[in-house]
Amino acid sequence: MKSNILIIGVLLFLCFGCEKEVSEMNIEKTTIDYLDNSNKEDQFLGGIKMIPIQTPKGEFNVWTKRVGNNPTMKVLLLHGGPGMTHEIYECFDGYFPKESIEYYYYDQLGSYYSDQPKDLSLWDLDRFVEEVEQVRIALGLNKDNFYLYGQSWGGILGMQYALKYQENLKGLIISNMVASIPDYQKYSDEVLAPKMDPKVLEEILIYENKEDYSNPRYMELVVNNYYTAHVIRMPVDEWPEPVNRSFKHLNPEVYVTMQGPSEFGIKGDATLKYWDVKKELHKITVPTLTIGATHDTMDPEHMKWISEEVKNGDFLLCPNGSHLSQFDDQKVFFKGLINFIKSVDSGSFNKKEN
Protein backbone atom coordinates (compact mmCIF):
# COMPACT_ATOMS: atom_id res chain seq x y z
CA MET A 1 0.00 0.00 0.00
CA LYS A 2 2.78 2.41 0.90
CA SER A 3 4.52 1.52 -2.37
CA ASN A 4 1.40 2.41 -4.36
CA ILE A 5 1.10 5.74 -2.59
CA LEU A 6 4.76 6.46 -3.30
CA ILE A 7 4.35 5.60 -6.99
CA ILE A 8 1.26 7.83 -7.29
CA GLY A 9 3.15 10.69 -5.63
CA VAL A 10 6.06 10.32 -8.03
CA LEU A 11 3.70 10.29 -11.03
CA LEU A 12 1.88 13.41 -9.84
CA PHE A 13 5.19 15.18 -9.30
CA LEU A 14 6.30 14.24 -12.83
CA CYS A 15 2.97 15.41 -14.31
CA PHE A 16 3.17 18.78 -12.59
CA GLY A 17 6.76 19.06 -13.72
CA CYS A 18 5.75 18.30 -17.31
CA GLU A 19 2.94 20.89 -17.20
CA LYS A 20 5.35 23.52 -15.95
CA GLU A 21 7.85 22.62 -18.64
CA VAL A 22 5.19 22.77 -21.38
CA SER A 23 3.96 26.12 -20.05
CA GLU A 24 7.49 27.52 -20.08
CA MET A 25 7.99 26.18 -23.60
CA ASN A 26 4.77 27.87 -24.76
CA ILE A 27 5.87 31.17 -23.24
CA GLU A 28 9.26 30.82 -24.91
CA LYS A 29 7.63 30.03 -28.28
CA THR A 30 5.29 33.02 -27.95
CA THR A 31 8.27 35.26 -27.22
CA ILE A 32 10.18 33.90 -30.20
CA ASP A 33 7.18 34.41 -32.50
CA TYR A 34 6.70 37.94 -31.18
CA LEU A 35 10.31 38.84 -31.94
CA ASP A 36 10.60 36.96 -35.24
CA ASN A 37 10.76 39.41 -38.16
CA SER A 38 12.15 36.93 -40.69
CA ASN A 39 9.06 37.01 -42.91
CA LYS A 40 8.38 40.73 -42.63
CA GLU A 41 9.01 43.13 -45.50
CA ASP A 42 10.48 45.62 -43.01
CA GLN A 43 12.91 43.06 -41.55
CA PHE A 44 16.03 44.96 -42.62
CA LEU A 45 14.60 48.35 -41.66
CA GLY A 46 13.94 47.63 -37.99
CA GLY A 47 10.17 47.70 -38.49
CA ILE A 48 10.20 51.14 -40.16
CA LYS A 49 7.85 51.79 -43.04
CA MET A 50 7.40 55.06 -44.91
CA ILE A 51 3.82 55.22 -46.17
CA PRO A 52 2.78 57.40 -49.13
CA ILE A 53 -0.30 59.47 -48.32
CA GLN A 54 -2.57 61.02 -50.91
CA THR A 55 -3.82 64.50 -50.00
CA PRO A 56 -5.62 67.33 -51.84
CA LYS A 57 -2.18 68.92 -52.17
CA GLY A 58 -0.36 65.90 -53.56
CA GLU A 59 1.48 62.88 -52.21
CA PHE A 60 3.56 62.93 -49.04
CA ASN A 61 5.19 60.28 -46.86
CA VAL A 62 4.55 59.48 -43.21
CA TRP A 63 6.80 57.46 -40.91
CA THR A 64 5.74 54.36 -38.98
CA LYS A 65 7.65 51.78 -36.97
CA ARG A 66 6.34 48.34 -36.01
CA VAL A 67 7.36 46.66 -32.75
CA GLY A 68 6.63 42.95 -32.34
CA ASN A 69 4.33 40.46 -34.05
CA ASN A 70 0.86 39.43 -32.97
CA PRO A 71 -1.88 38.47 -35.45
CA THR A 72 -4.74 39.50 -33.15
CA MET A 73 -3.45 42.50 -31.15
CA LYS A 74 -2.04 45.41 -33.17
CA VAL A 75 -2.16 48.94 -31.72
CA LEU A 76 -1.67 52.08 -33.80
CA LEU A 77 -0.56 54.98 -31.59
CA LEU A 78 -1.90 58.45 -32.42
CA HIS A 79 0.21 61.14 -30.76
CA GLY A 80 -1.09 64.44 -29.45
CA GLY A 81 -0.38 68.02 -30.32
CA PRO A 82 -1.36 68.42 -33.01
CA GLY A 83 2.21 68.37 -34.25
CA MET A 84 3.82 66.39 -31.42
CA THR A 85 5.73 63.16 -32.10
CA HIS A 86 5.74 59.41 -31.51
CA GLU A 87 8.47 59.89 -28.89
CA ILE A 88 5.85 60.59 -26.22
CA TYR A 89 5.00 56.86 -26.35
CA GLU A 90 8.48 55.39 -25.99
CA CYS A 91 7.58 54.20 -22.48
CA PHE A 92 5.24 51.66 -24.12
CA ASP A 93 8.43 49.68 -24.83
CA GLY A 94 8.56 48.83 -21.15
CA TYR A 95 5.09 47.22 -21.10
CA PHE A 96 3.69 46.05 -24.44
CA PRO A 97 6.44 43.61 -25.53
CA LYS A 98 6.18 41.42 -22.42
CA GLU A 99 2.44 41.12 -23.14
CA SER A 100 3.11 40.22 -26.79
CA ILE A 101 1.15 43.24 -28.04
CA GLU A 102 2.21 44.43 -31.47
CA TYR A 103 2.24 48.22 -31.78
CA TYR A 104 3.07 50.95 -34.24
CA TYR A 105 4.78 54.25 -33.67
CA TYR A 106 3.52 56.82 -36.15
CA ASP A 107 4.41 60.43 -36.86
CA GLN A 108 1.43 62.11 -38.49
CA LEU A 109 1.95 64.29 -41.53
CA GLY A 110 3.75 67.45 -40.43
CA SER A 111 5.43 65.71 -37.48
CA TYR A 112 9.11 64.88 -36.97
CA TYR A 113 10.14 61.93 -39.18
CA SER A 114 7.24 62.44 -41.60
CA ASP A 115 7.10 65.01 -44.38
CA GLN A 116 6.41 68.55 -43.21
CA PRO A 117 4.68 70.46 -46.00
CA LYS A 118 4.04 74.15 -45.48
CA ASP A 119 0.49 74.33 -46.80
CA LEU A 120 -1.77 75.30 -43.87
CA SER A 121 -4.84 73.82 -45.56
CA LEU A 122 -3.47 70.35 -44.83
CA TRP A 123 -3.94 70.82 -41.08
CA ASP A 124 -7.55 69.78 -41.20
CA LEU A 125 -9.30 67.14 -39.06
CA ASP A 126 -11.11 65.40 -41.90
CA ARG A 127 -7.90 65.14 -43.91
CA PHE A 128 -6.13 63.58 -40.90
CA VAL A 129 -8.94 61.00 -40.64
CA GLU A 130 -8.31 59.99 -44.25
CA GLU A 131 -4.58 59.83 -43.51
CA VAL A 132 -5.15 57.37 -40.66
CA GLU A 133 -7.30 55.23 -42.96
CA GLN A 134 -4.52 55.15 -45.56
CA VAL A 135 -2.01 54.19 -42.87
CA ARG A 136 -4.31 51.40 -41.67
CA ILE A 137 -4.57 49.96 -45.16
CA ALA A 138 -0.83 50.17 -45.74
CA LEU A 139 -0.12 48.36 -42.46
CA GLY A 140 -2.72 45.66 -43.12
CA LEU A 141 -4.76 46.35 -39.99
CA ASN A 142 -8.39 45.21 -39.82
CA LYS A 143 -11.34 44.47 -37.53
CA ASP A 144 -9.73 41.23 -36.37
CA ASN A 145 -6.65 42.93 -34.89
CA PHE A 146 -6.79 46.74 -35.12
CA TYR A 147 -6.81 48.73 -31.87
CA LEU A 148 -6.62 52.51 -32.27
CA TYR A 149 -5.09 54.43 -29.38
CA GLY A 150 -5.35 58.22 -29.35
CA GLN A 151 -4.21 60.60 -26.62
CA SER A 152 -5.10 64.30 -26.37
CA TRP A 153 -5.37 65.53 -30.00
CA GLY A 154 -4.90 61.87 -30.91
CA GLY A 155 -8.10 61.20 -28.97
CA ILE A 156 -9.98 63.71 -31.13
CA LEU A 157 -8.60 62.01 -34.21
CA GLY A 158 -9.47 58.58 -32.81
CA MET A 159 -13.08 59.52 -32.09
CA GLN A 160 -13.51 61.12 -35.48
CA TYR A 161 -11.96 58.10 -37.19
CA ALA A 162 -14.27 55.71 -35.31
CA LEU A 163 -17.33 57.72 -36.32
CA LYS A 164 -16.47 57.16 -39.98
CA TYR A 165 -14.50 53.90 -40.12
CA GLN A 166 -15.31 51.88 -37.01
CA GLU A 167 -16.04 48.79 -39.12
CA ASN A 168 -12.25 48.47 -39.36
CA LEU A 169 -11.70 48.54 -35.59
CA LYS A 170 -11.41 45.80 -33.02
CA GLY A 171 -11.05 48.29 -30.17
CA LEU A 172 -10.75 52.02 -29.49
CA ILE A 173 -8.83 53.76 -26.70
CA ILE A 174 -9.48 57.46 -26.02
CA SER A 175 -6.89 58.75 -23.58
CA ASN A 176 -6.93 62.13 -21.83
CA MET A 177 -9.38 63.78 -24.21
CA VAL A 178 -12.94 65.03 -23.86
CA ALA A 179 -15.53 64.98 -26.66
CA SER A 180 -16.02 68.75 -26.83
CA ILE A 181 -13.57 71.62 -27.20
CA PRO A 182 -16.06 74.16 -25.74
CA ASP A 183 -16.37 71.88 -22.67
CA TYR A 184 -12.59 71.68 -22.44
CA GLN A 185 -12.36 75.48 -22.57
CA LYS A 186 -15.00 75.82 -19.87
CA TYR A 187 -13.17 73.37 -17.59
CA SER A 188 -9.92 75.23 -18.11
CA ASP A 189 -11.47 78.63 -17.35
CA GLU A 190 -13.77 77.66 -14.48
CA VAL A 191 -11.96 74.81 -12.73
CA LEU A 192 -8.24 74.80 -13.46
CA ALA A 193 -7.49 78.53 -13.67
CA PRO A 194 -8.95 79.34 -10.20
CA LYS A 195 -6.66 76.69 -8.68
CA MET A 196 -3.57 78.63 -9.72
CA ASP A 197 -1.77 81.20 -7.61
CA PRO A 198 -3.76 84.40 -8.34
CA LYS A 199 -0.60 86.46 -8.92
CA VAL A 200 0.78 83.89 -11.36
CA LEU A 201 -2.53 83.68 -13.19
CA GLU A 202 -2.77 87.46 -13.39
CA GLU A 203 0.69 87.68 -14.98
CA ILE A 204 -0.11 84.86 -17.43
CA LEU A 205 -3.31 86.59 -18.49
CA ILE A 206 -1.41 89.80 -19.19
CA TYR A 207 0.66 87.95 -21.78
CA GLU A 208 -2.43 86.16 -23.12
CA ASN A 209 -4.33 89.42 -23.56
CA LYS A 210 -1.37 90.89 -25.42
CA GLU A 211 -1.10 87.66 -27.45
CA ASP A 212 2.55 87.65 -26.45
CA TYR A 213 2.72 83.85 -26.43
CA SER A 214 6.34 83.63 -27.57
CA ASN A 215 7.60 85.63 -24.62
CA PRO A 216 10.03 83.43 -22.63
CA ARG A 217 8.47 84.63 -19.37
CA TYR A 218 5.03 83.45 -20.51
CA MET A 219 6.34 79.94 -21.22
CA GLU A 220 8.29 79.91 -17.96
CA LEU A 221 5.14 80.70 -15.99
CA VAL A 222 3.03 78.17 -17.87
CA VAL A 223 5.55 75.33 -17.67
CA ASN A 224 6.40 75.76 -14.00
CA ASN A 225 2.89 76.46 -12.74
CA TYR A 226 0.53 74.72 -15.15
CA TYR A 227 2.40 71.94 -16.93
CA THR A 228 3.91 70.56 -13.72
CA ALA A 229 0.44 70.46 -12.15
CA HIS A 230 -1.70 69.25 -15.05
CA VAL A 231 0.42 68.02 -17.98
CA ILE A 232 3.11 65.95 -16.30
CA ARG A 233 3.28 66.01 -12.52
CA MET A 234 7.03 66.14 -12.08
CA PRO A 235 9.52 68.97 -11.59
CA VAL A 236 10.74 70.14 -14.99
CA ASP A 237 14.29 68.90 -14.36
CA GLU A 238 12.87 65.39 -13.78
CA TRP A 239 10.82 65.17 -16.96
CA PRO A 240 11.52 61.92 -18.85
CA GLU A 241 13.81 62.35 -21.81
CA PRO A 242 11.17 61.22 -24.39
CA VAL A 243 8.86 64.00 -23.15
CA ASN A 244 11.56 66.62 -23.58
CA ARG A 245 12.37 65.36 -27.07
CA SER A 246 8.73 65.32 -28.14
CA PHE A 247 8.26 68.93 -27.01
CA LYS A 248 11.52 69.89 -28.71
CA HIS A 249 10.38 68.37 -32.00
CA LEU A 250 6.86 69.84 -31.92
CA ASN A 251 5.82 71.45 -35.20
CA PRO A 252 4.43 74.84 -34.08
CA GLU A 253 2.80 75.50 -37.46
CA VAL A 254 0.51 72.49 -37.12
CA TYR A 255 -0.08 73.13 -33.43
CA VAL A 256 -1.01 76.80 -33.69
CA THR A 257 -3.17 76.32 -36.79
CA MET A 258 -5.35 73.69 -35.12
CA GLN A 259 -4.92 74.25 -31.36
CA GLY A 260 -4.05 77.94 -31.25
CA PRO A 261 -1.17 79.63 -29.40
CA SER A 262 -2.69 79.63 -25.90
CA GLU A 263 -1.93 76.92 -23.35
CA PHE A 264 -5.28 77.54 -21.63
CA GLY A 265 -7.73 75.99 -24.04
CA ILE A 266 -8.26 76.63 -27.74
CA LYS A 267 -8.70 80.24 -28.69
CA GLY A 268 -8.43 82.59 -31.64
CA ASP A 269 -9.20 81.15 -35.07
CA ALA A 270 -7.85 77.66 -34.36
CA THR A 271 -9.56 75.09 -36.58
CA LEU A 272 -10.53 72.84 -33.64
CA LYS A 273 -12.15 75.63 -31.63
CA TYR A 274 -15.74 74.44 -32.05
CA TRP A 275 -15.17 70.70 -32.40
CA ASP A 276 -17.84 68.72 -30.52
CA VAL A 277 -19.04 65.12 -31.04
CA LYS A 278 -20.97 64.60 -27.80
CA LYS A 279 -24.23 63.93 -29.63
CA GLU A 280 -22.57 61.38 -31.92
CA LEU A 281 -20.85 59.19 -29.34
CA HIS A 282 -23.76 56.72 -29.23
CA LYS A 283 -22.84 55.75 -32.79
CA ILE A 284 -19.56 54.21 -31.61
CA THR A 285 -20.29 50.53 -31.01
CA VAL A 286 -16.82 48.94 -30.89
CA PRO A 287 -15.31 48.12 -27.48
CA THR A 288 -13.98 51.42 -26.16
CA LEU A 289 -11.78 52.37 -23.24
CA THR A 290 -11.57 55.97 -22.05
CA ILE A 291 -8.67 56.97 -19.81
CA GLY A 292 -8.83 59.97 -17.51
CA ALA A 293 -6.61 61.34 -14.78
CA THR A 294 -7.47 63.24 -11.62
CA HIS A 295 -5.06 66.10 -12.29
CA ASP A 296 -5.48 66.27 -16.08
CA THR A 297 -6.08 69.38 -18.16
CA MET A 298 -9.22 67.50 -19.24
CA ASP A 299 -12.17 66.82 -16.95
CA PRO A 300 -11.95 63.15 -15.86
CA GLU A 301 -15.69 63.08 -15.20
CA HIS A 302 -16.30 63.99 -18.82
CA MET A 303 -14.07 61.11 -19.92
CA LYS A 304 -16.01 58.75 -17.68
CA TRP A 305 -19.21 60.07 -19.26
CA ILE A 306 -17.86 59.25 -22.74
CA SER A 307 -17.47 55.62 -21.67
CA GLU A 308 -21.15 55.61 -20.73
CA GLU A 309 -22.31 57.24 -23.96
CA VAL A 310 -20.62 54.84 -26.38
CA LYS A 311 -22.33 51.47 -26.76
CA ASN A 312 -19.59 49.28 -25.26
CA GLY A 313 -17.39 51.44 -23.07
CA ASP A 314 -15.26 51.19 -19.97
CA PHE A 315 -13.40 53.84 -18.00
CA LEU A 316 -9.97 53.87 -16.40
CA LEU A 317 -9.07 56.55 -13.85
CA CYS A 318 -5.42 57.30 -13.10
CA PRO A 319 -5.76 58.85 -9.62
CA ASN A 320 -2.22 60.21 -9.45
CA GLY A 321 -1.92 61.13 -13.11
CA SER A 322 -2.27 64.19 -15.28
CA HIS A 323 -2.36 64.70 -19.06
CA LEU A 324 0.62 62.39 -19.64
CA SER A 325 -0.54 59.71 -17.24
CA GLN A 326 1.53 57.09 -19.07
CA PHE A 327 4.43 58.71 -17.21
CA ASP A 328 3.12 60.11 -13.92
CA ASP A 329 0.72 57.25 -13.08
CA GLN A 330 2.39 54.60 -15.17
CA LYS A 331 1.52 51.38 -13.36
CA VAL A 332 -2.20 52.14 -13.15
CA PHE A 333 -2.23 53.38 -16.73
CA PHE A 334 -0.59 50.35 -18.32
CA LYS A 335 -2.35 47.78 -16.17
CA GLY A 336 -5.73 49.14 -17.23
CA LEU A 337 -4.76 49.61 -20.87
CA ILE A 338 -3.31 46.11 -21.23
CA ASN A 339 -6.26 44.51 -19.42
CA PHE A 340 -8.63 46.19 -21.88
CA ILE A 341 -6.73 45.06 -24.98
CA LYS A 342 -6.42 41.49 -23.73
CA SER A 343 -10.04 41.26 -22.58
CA VAL A 344 -11.26 42.36 -26.01
CA ASP A 345 -8.86 39.92 -27.65
CA SER A 346 -10.06 37.01 -25.50
CA GLY A 347 -13.73 37.90 -25.92
CA SER A 348 -14.18 38.51 -22.20
CA PHE A 349 -14.70 42.29 -22.44
CA ASN A 350 -17.77 43.09 -20.36
CA LYS A 351 -20.15 44.66 -22.85
CA LYS A 352 -22.89 46.91 -21.53
CA GLU A 353 -26.51 45.92 -21.89
CA ASN A 354 -28.23 48.29 -24.28
C-alpha positions as CSV (number, residue, x, y, z in Angstrom):
1,M,0.0,0.0,0.0
2,K,2.8,2.4,0.9
3,S,4.5,1.5,-2.4
4,N,1.4,2.4,-4.4
5,I,1.1,5.7,-2.6
6,L,4.8,6.5,-3.3
7,I,4.3,5.6,-7.0
8,I,1.3,7.8,-7.3
9,G,3.1,10.7,-5.6
10,V,6.1,10.3,-8.0
11,L,3.7,10.3,-11.0
12,L,1.9,13.4,-9.8
13,F,5.2,15.2,-9.3
14,L,6.3,14.2,-12.8
15,C,3.0,15.4,-14.3
16,F,3.2,18.8,-12.6
17,G,6.8,19.1,-13.7
18,C,5.7,18.3,-17.3
19,E,2.9,20.9,-17.2
20,K,5.4,23.5,-15.9
21,E,7.9,22.6,-18.6
22,V,5.2,22.8,-21.4
23,S,4.0,26.1,-20.1
24,E,7.5,27.5,-20.1
25,M,8.0,26.2,-23.6
26,N,4.8,27.9,-24.8
27,I,5.9,31.2,-23.2
28,E,9.3,30.8,-24.9
29,K,7.6,30.0,-28.3
30,T,5.3,33.0,-28.0
31,T,8.3,35.3,-27.2
32,I,10.2,33.9,-30.2
33,D,7.2,34.4,-32.5
34,Y,6.7,37.9,-31.2
35,L,10.3,38.8,-31.9
36,D,10.6,37.0,-35.2
37,N,10.8,39.4,-38.2
38,S,12.1,36.9,-40.7
39,N,9.1,37.0,-42.9
40,K,8.4,40.7,-42.6
41,E,9.0,43.1,-45.5
42,D,10.5,45.6,-43.0
43,Q,12.9,43.1,-41.6
44,F,16.0,45.0,-42.6
45,L,14.6,48.4,-41.7
46,G,13.9,47.6,-38.0
47,G,10.2,47.7,-38.5
48,I,10.2,51.1,-40.2
49,K,7.8,51.8,-43.0
50,M,7.4,55.1,-44.9
51,I,3.8,55.2,-46.2
52,P,2.8,57.4,-49.1
53,I,-0.3,59.5,-48.3
54,Q,-2.6,61.0,-50.9
55,T,-3.8,64.5,-50.0
56,P,-5.6,67.3,-51.8
57,K,-2.2,68.9,-52.2
58,G,-0.4,65.9,-53.6
59,E,1.5,62.9,-52.2
60,F,3.6,62.9,-49.0
61,N,5.2,60.3,-46.9
62,V,4.5,59.5,-43.2
63,W,6.8,57.5,-40.9
64,T,5.7,54.4,-39.0
65,K,7.6,51.8,-37.0
66,R,6.3,48.3,-36.0
67,V,7.4,46.7,-32.8
68,G,6.6,42.9,-32.3
69,N,4.3,40.5,-34.0
70,N,0.9,39.4,-33.0
71,P,-1.9,38.5,-35.5
72,T,-4.7,39.5,-33.1
73,M,-3.4,42.5,-31.2
74,K,-2.0,45.4,-33.2
75,V,-2.2,48.9,-31.7
76,L,-1.7,52.1,-33.8
77,L,-0.6,55.0,-31.6
78,L,-1.9,58.5,-32.4
79,H,0.2,61.1,-30.8
80,G,-1.1,64.4,-29.5
81,G,-0.4,68.0,-30.3
82,P,-1.4,68.4,-33.0
83,G,2.2,68.4,-34.3
84,M,3.8,66.4,-31.4
85,T,5.7,63.2,-32.1
86,H,5.7,59.4,-31.5
87,E,8.5,59.9,-28.9
88,I,5.8,60.6,-26.2
89,Y,5.0,56.9,-26.4
90,E,8.5,55.4,-26.0
91,C,7.6,54.2,-22.5
92,F,5.2,51.7,-24.1
93,D,8.4,49.7,-24.8
94,G,8.6,48.8,-21.1
95,Y,5.1,47.2,-21.1
96,F,3.7,46.0,-24.4
97,P,6.4,43.6,-25.5
98,K,6.2,41.4,-22.4
99,E,2.4,41.1,-23.1
100,S,3.1,40.2,-26.8
101,I,1.1,43.2,-28.0
102,E,2.2,44.4,-31.5
103,Y,2.2,48.2,-31.8
104,Y,3.1,50.9,-34.2
105,Y,4.8,54.2,-33.7
106,Y,3.5,56.8,-36.2
107,D,4.4,60.4,-36.9
108,Q,1.4,62.1,-38.5
109,L,2.0,64.3,-41.5
110,G,3.8,67.5,-40.4
111,S,5.4,65.7,-37.5
112,Y,9.1,64.9,-37.0
113,Y,10.1,61.9,-39.2
114,S,7.2,62.4,-41.6
115,D,7.1,65.0,-44.4
116,Q,6.4,68.6,-43.2
117,P,4.7,70.5,-46.0
118,K,4.0,74.2,-45.5
119,D,0.5,74.3,-46.8
120,L,-1.8,75.3,-43.9
121,S,-4.8,73.8,-45.6
122,L,-3.5,70.3,-44.8
123,W,-3.9,70.8,-41.1
124,D,-7.6,69.8,-41.2
125,L,-9.3,67.1,-39.1
126,D,-11.1,65.4,-41.9
127,R,-7.9,65.1,-43.9
128,F,-6.1,63.6,-40.9
129,V,-8.9,61.0,-40.6
130,E,-8.3,60.0,-44.2
131,E,-4.6,59.8,-43.5
132,V,-5.1,57.4,-40.7
133,E,-7.3,55.2,-43.0
134,Q,-4.5,55.2,-45.6
135,V,-2.0,54.2,-42.9
136,R,-4.3,51.4,-41.7
137,I,-4.6,50.0,-45.2
138,A,-0.8,50.2,-45.7
139,L,-0.1,48.4,-42.5
140,G,-2.7,45.7,-43.1
141,L,-4.8,46.3,-40.0
142,N,-8.4,45.2,-39.8
143,K,-11.3,44.5,-37.5
144,D,-9.7,41.2,-36.4
145,N,-6.7,42.9,-34.9
146,F,-6.8,46.7,-35.1
147,Y,-6.8,48.7,-31.9
148,L,-6.6,52.5,-32.3
149,Y,-5.1,54.4,-29.4
150,G,-5.4,58.2,-29.4
151,Q,-4.2,60.6,-26.6
152,S,-5.1,64.3,-26.4
153,W,-5.4,65.5,-30.0
154,G,-4.9,61.9,-30.9
155,G,-8.1,61.2,-29.0
156,I,-10.0,63.7,-31.1
157,L,-8.6,62.0,-34.2
158,G,-9.5,58.6,-32.8
159,M,-13.1,59.5,-32.1
160,Q,-13.5,61.1,-35.5
161,Y,-12.0,58.1,-37.2
162,A,-14.3,55.7,-35.3
163,L,-17.3,57.7,-36.3
164,K,-16.5,57.2,-40.0
165,Y,-14.5,53.9,-40.1
166,Q,-15.3,51.9,-37.0
167,E,-16.0,48.8,-39.1
168,N,-12.3,48.5,-39.4
169,L,-11.7,48.5,-35.6
170,K,-11.4,45.8,-33.0
171,G,-11.1,48.3,-30.2
172,L,-10.7,52.0,-29.5
173,I,-8.8,53.8,-26.7
174,I,-9.5,57.5,-26.0
175,S,-6.9,58.7,-23.6
176,N,-6.9,62.1,-21.8
177,M,-9.4,63.8,-24.2
178,V,-12.9,65.0,-23.9
179,A,-15.5,65.0,-26.7
180,S,-16.0,68.8,-26.8
181,I,-13.6,71.6,-27.2
182,P,-16.1,74.2,-25.7
183,D,-16.4,71.9,-22.7
184,Y,-12.6,71.7,-22.4
185,Q,-12.4,75.5,-22.6
186,K,-15.0,75.8,-19.9
187,Y,-13.2,73.4,-17.6
188,S,-9.9,75.2,-18.1
189,D,-11.5,78.6,-17.3
190,E,-13.8,77.7,-14.5
191,V,-12.0,74.8,-12.7
192,L,-8.2,74.8,-13.5
193,A,-7.5,78.5,-13.7
194,P,-8.9,79.3,-10.2
195,K,-6.7,76.7,-8.7
196,M,-3.6,78.6,-9.7
197,D,-1.8,81.2,-7.6
198,P,-3.8,84.4,-8.3
199,K,-0.6,86.5,-8.9
200,V,0.8,83.9,-11.4
201,L,-2.5,83.7,-13.2
202,E,-2.8,87.5,-13.4
203,E,0.7,87.7,-15.0
204,I,-0.1,84.9,-17.4
205,L,-3.3,86.6,-18.5
206,I,-1.4,89.8,-19.2
207,Y,0.7,87.9,-21.8
208,E,-2.4,86.2,-23.1
209,N,-4.3,89.4,-23.6
210,K,-1.4,90.9,-25.4
211,E,-1.1,87.7,-27.5
212,D,2.6,87.6,-26.4
213,Y,2.7,83.9,-26.4
214,S,6.3,83.6,-27.6
215,N,7.6,85.6,-24.6
216,P,10.0,83.4,-22.6
217,R,8.5,84.6,-19.4
218,Y,5.0,83.5,-20.5
219,M,6.3,79.9,-21.2
220,E,8.3,79.9,-18.0
221,L,5.1,80.7,-16.0
222,V,3.0,78.2,-17.9
223,V,5.5,75.3,-17.7
224,N,6.4,75.8,-14.0
225,N,2.9,76.5,-12.7
226,Y,0.5,74.7,-15.2
227,Y,2.4,71.9,-16.9
228,T,3.9,70.6,-13.7
229,A,0.4,70.5,-12.2
230,H,-1.7,69.2,-15.0
231,V,0.4,68.0,-18.0
232,I,3.1,65.9,-16.3
233,R,3.3,66.0,-12.5
234,M,7.0,66.1,-12.1
235,P,9.5,69.0,-11.6
236,V,10.7,70.1,-15.0
237,D,14.3,68.9,-14.4
238,E,12.9,65.4,-13.8
239,W,10.8,65.2,-17.0
240,P,11.5,61.9,-18.8
241,E,13.8,62.4,-21.8
242,P,11.2,61.2,-24.4
243,V,8.9,64.0,-23.2
244,N,11.6,66.6,-23.6
245,R,12.4,65.4,-27.1
246,S,8.7,65.3,-28.1
247,F,8.3,68.9,-27.0
248,K,11.5,69.9,-28.7
249,H,10.4,68.4,-32.0
250,L,6.9,69.8,-31.9
251,N,5.8,71.4,-35.2
252,P,4.4,74.8,-34.1
253,E,2.8,75.5,-37.5
254,V,0.5,72.5,-37.1
255,Y,-0.1,73.1,-33.4
256,V,-1.0,76.8,-33.7
257,T,-3.2,76.3,-36.8
258,M,-5.3,73.7,-35.1
259,Q,-4.9,74.3,-31.4
260,G,-4.0,77.9,-31.3
261,P,-1.2,79.6,-29.4
262,S,-2.7,79.6,-25.9
263,E,-1.9,76.9,-23.4
264,F,-5.3,77.5,-21.6
265,G,-7.7,76.0,-24.0
266,I,-8.3,76.6,-27.7
267,K,-8.7,80.2,-28.7
268,G,-8.4,82.6,-31.6
269,D,-9.2,81.2,-35.1
270,A,-7.8,77.7,-34.4
271,T,-9.6,75.1,-36.6
272,L,-10.5,72.8,-33.6
273,K,-12.1,75.6,-31.6
274,Y,-15.7,74.4,-32.0
275,W,-15.2,70.7,-32.4
276,D,-17.8,68.7,-30.5
277,V,-19.0,65.1,-31.0
278,K,-21.0,64.6,-27.8
279,K,-24.2,63.9,-29.6
280,E,-22.6,61.4,-31.9
281,L,-20.8,59.2,-29.3
282,H,-23.8,56.7,-29.2
283,K,-22.8,55.7,-32.8
284,I,-19.6,54.2,-31.6
285,T,-20.3,50.5,-31.0
286,V,-16.8,48.9,-30.9
287,P,-15.3,48.1,-27.5
288,T,-14.0,51.4,-26.2
289,L,-11.8,52.4,-23.2
290,T,-11.6,56.0,-22.1
291,I,-8.7,57.0,-19.8
292,G,-8.8,60.0,-17.5
293,A,-6.6,61.3,-14.8
294,T,-7.5,63.2,-11.6
295,H,-5.1,66.1,-12.3
296,D,-5.5,66.3,-16.1
297,T,-6.1,69.4,-18.2
298,M,-9.2,67.5,-19.2
299,D,-12.2,66.8,-17.0
300,P,-11.9,63.1,-15.9
301,E,-15.7,63.1,-15.2
302,H,-16.3,64.0,-18.8
303,M,-14.1,61.1,-19.9
304,K,-16.0,58.8,-17.7
305,W,-19.2,60.1,-19.3
306,I,-17.9,59.3,-22.7
307,S,-17.5,55.6,-21.7
308,E,-21.2,55.6,-20.7
309,E,-22.3,57.2,-24.0
310,V,-20.6,54.8,-26.4
311,K,-22.3,51.5,-26.8
312,N,-19.6,49.3,-25.3
313,G,-17.4,51.4,-23.1
314,D,-15.3,51.2,-20.0
315,F,-13.4,53.8,-18.0
316,L,-10.0,53.9,-16.4
317,L,-9.1,56.6,-13.8
318,C,-5.4,57.3,-13.1
319,P,-5.8,58.9,-9.6
320,N,-2.2,60.2,-9.5
321,G,-1.9,61.1,-13.1
322,S,-2.3,64.2,-15.3
323,H,-2.4,64.7,-19.1
324,L,0.6,62.4,-19.6
325,S,-0.5,59.7,-17.2
326,Q,1.5,57.1,-19.1
327,F,4.4,58.7,-17.2
328,D,3.1,60.1,-13.9
329,D,0.7,57.2,-13.1
330,Q,2.4,54.6,-15.2
331,K,1.5,51.4,-13.4
332,V,-2.2,52.1,-13.1
333,F,-2.2,53.4,-16.7
334,F,-0.6,50.4,-18.3
335,K,-2.4,47.8,-16.2
336,G,-5.7,49.1,-17.2
337,L,-4.8,49.6,-20.9
338,I,-3.3,46.1,-21.2
339,N,-6.3,44.5,-19.4
340,F,-8.6,46.2,-21.9
341,I,-6.7,45.1,-25.0
342,K,-6.4,41.5,-23.7
343,S,-10.0,41.3,-22.6
344,V,-11.3,42.4,-26.0
345,D,-8.9,39.9,-27.6
346,S,-10.1,37.0,-25.5
347,G,-13.7,37.9,-25.9
348,S,-14.2,38.5,-22.2
349,F,-14.7,42.3,-22.4
350,N,-17.8,43.1,-20.4
351,K,-20.2,44.7,-22.8
352,K,-22.9,46.9,-21.5
353,E,-26.5,45.9,-21.9
354,N,-28.2,48.3,-24.3
